[in-house]
Amino acid sequence: MITVSLLVVSFTSETTITTIETQPYSEAIGSSFSLVNDTKAKVSIHTGSGFVSLNKGSKTSISCNTGKEVRWANKGKKGDVIFKIASKHCGKTIKLSEVIK
C-alpha cells in the first residue's frame, strides 16, 4: 500500500516551465565601439545609457546595443537623435562628423 501511494504521488507531481522574456534590444556579447569627437567644439551626448561630454579630439566607448539611439544632450536632457546604433558600428571607431545628420 505504501509503494502504491508513492507511485501515485510521483506520477502526479507538477512540472514547472520557466519562460525567458525577450529584450527589445540585442547586444553583441562583449562588443562596443568608439565614438571620436572630430568636430571643432566640445559636445554633450547621450549614449543610450548615459550622458557624456566630449572635448574636441576626445573619444568614448559605447556598448553596442543595436537599436538604441545616440542623441545630443543639453544640461542633462536628451536632445535630437544623432544616429541609431547598428551592428555595423560594433568593434569600430566612428567619427562624430561622419554620423551627424
N, C-alpha and C positions, 0 to 999 in steps of 0.2 A: 504494500500500500504506500509506503514512503517512497519507493522507487517510482511508482506511477505518478505521485504528486510532483516529484522533482522533474520528471519528463514533461508534464503538463506545464509547469512553470517555465521551463527552458524554451518551450515552443511558443509561449505567449508573451515573451519579453518584447519590449518596444525597441524599434530601431530609430535612431536619431540621424537626420540628414542635415548637414550644415551647408549653407549656401554662401557663396562669396559674392559680395557686391562689387560691381564694376565701377571703376573710377571714370570721370568724364574726360580725363587727360591721360595719355600714356607717357611713360618715361622710359627712355633707354637707360638700362642699369649702368650706373657709374659714368654717365655721359654728361658733358657740359660743353659750353662754347664760350669764347671770349668776345667781348664787345669793346672795341677800342674807340675812344673819342678822338677822332682825327679832325674834328672841326676846330675853329679858332676861338671857341668860347667854352666856359665851364657850363655843364649841363646837369640837370637832375632828371632821373628816370625812375620808373617803377618797373622792376624786372619780372613781374608776375608773382613774385613772392616777397618783395620788399623794396624800399626806396634806396637809391644810390646816387651820390653826387660824383660826377666825373670831371676832373680838371682836364684842361687841354692836354692831349697826349697820353692820358691815363687809360687803364682798362679794368674791366671787371669780369669775373667768371659768373656765368648764368647757367642754372640747371636746364637741361634740355627737355623741358616739359612741353611736348608738342601740343599746339592748340592754345597755349597761354599767350597773352599779349604783353609786349614790352611797350610801355607808354611814357610820354613826357610826364614830368611831375613838377608841381609848383607848391611850395610851402606845405609839403606833406600830403598833398591831394593829387590823385591821378588825373592826368590830362588826356589829350588825344593819343590814339594808337600810333605807334611808330611802325611796328610790324608784328606779325604773329609768328611764334616760334614753330619752325618746321623741322622735320628730320634732316633736311639738307644743311641746317646750321650746326648740327651736333658734331663736336670734335674739331671745329674750325675756329678761326679768328675772323670776326666780322667787323668791318669798318662802319662806324655810325653814318658817315657820309653816303655810303652805298645803300643804306636801308631807309634813309629819310625820304618821305614821300613829298 
